[in-house]
Amino acid sequence: MKDLTERQRPLSPFTQIYRWPITMVTSILHRITGIGLYIGSLFFIGWIVALALGPEAYGWATWFFGSPFGWLVLFGYTWVLMQHLMGAIRHFIWDTGAGYDKPVTQKLAWASLAGSVGLTLLLWIVILLAL
């Protein structure tokens, strides 16, 4: 019989001591950004409904999206969209049967992260220059 004073080890890797591989992080991010797209779409639908309701409601929506919090929401939605797009491209590459070697999967994961950040920043630079 085991001594009860012995510390029992977890049966599977515990999240605080287990180092998450980049492929796992991007897989989780792909799922989270999918949920984020639903939430962001609600903001978009709210803007469309405000447009349909008339000038007063549209003015409120314009005020909201023009506020610093609104800009943060729009910036976050842009990154969520770009990250989900990059994850979808990564999955499309895998659907062709390519990119299953461990070094390639890691490079694709890092490329999807870098691509999403780069595309988001590039898009916002273009938006800000157009204002």
N, C-alpha and C positions, 0 to 999 in steps of 0.2 A: 504494500500500500504506500502511496506517495505521502511525503511529508507535507502537511498543509501550509507550512511556513515557506515552502518553495514558491518562487514566483513562476506563475504559468505564462508561457509565451503565447502570443497570438497565433492562430492557425494559418492566417494569411498575412501578407505584408501590411503593416499598419501605416496609415497615411502620414503620420508624423515622422516616421523613420524611413519610409520608402520614397525614393527619388522618382518623380513622375517623368517618364520619357516624353520627349517633345511630341511624338506621334499621339500619345495618350492625351496630352494637353490640347492639341489641335482637334482631336476627335470630340472631346468634351466641349470645346469652344464652338464647334460646328453645331452641336445640339443646342447650346445656350443661345447662339446667335439666331438659330431658327425660331426660338421662342421670342427673342428680341425683335425679330421681324414682325411677328404678330402684334406685339405691343406697339411698335412704331407705326404699324399700319393703322392702328386705332387712332393715333394722332393725325395721320393723313386723312382718315375718314372724318375725323372731327373738323379738320380744316375744310373739307369738301362740304360737309353739312352746314358749317358756318357760312360758307359762300352761298349756299342755297337759301339760307334763312334770311339773308338781307344784310344791309350795310352795318347795322349795329353789331350783329353776331360776327360778321367778317372783321369788323374793327377790333373786336376783342381777340379774335384768333390772330390777327396781324400783330396786335400788341404782345400777345403771349409769345409767338415765334420770333418777334423782334427783341424780346427781353434777353438778358444774359442766360437765364435758365433755358429759355427756348432755343437759343443758339447752341447751348450745351446738349440739349435733346437732339437737335438736328445733326450736330457733329457726331454724337454717339450713334445715332441711327445710320449715318453714313458709314462709320467704321463697321457697325454690325453688318450692313449690307455688303461691304467689300470683303469682310472676313468670311461671310457665308459664301460669297461668290468664289473666293479663292479656295475654300474647302470643297466646293462643288467641282471646280476645275481639277483639284487633286483627286477627287473620287472618279471623275471622268477619265483621267489618265489611268487609274487603276482598272477601270472598266474595260480599257483596251487590252489589258493583260500586261501592261508595262509598269515598272516602278515598284516591284515588290521586294527588291533587295533591301536589306536593312539600311545601308548608307543612303540609298536613293529615297527611301521613305522619310528618313530624317531630313534630307535636303529639301524634299517637297514640303515637309511640315514647316521648316524654317522659311522657305520661300513663300508659303501661304501667309505666314505672319508678317514677313517683311513687305510682301505685296499689298496686303490689306492696309498696313500703316502708310506705305508709300502712296497708294492710290487715294486714300482718304486725304492725306496732306496735299497732294497734287490737286485734287478736286476742290478743296477748300481754298487753296491759293488762287485758282482760277475764279472761284466765286467771289472772293474778296477783291480781286483785281477788277472784276466786272462791275462792282458796286460803285 
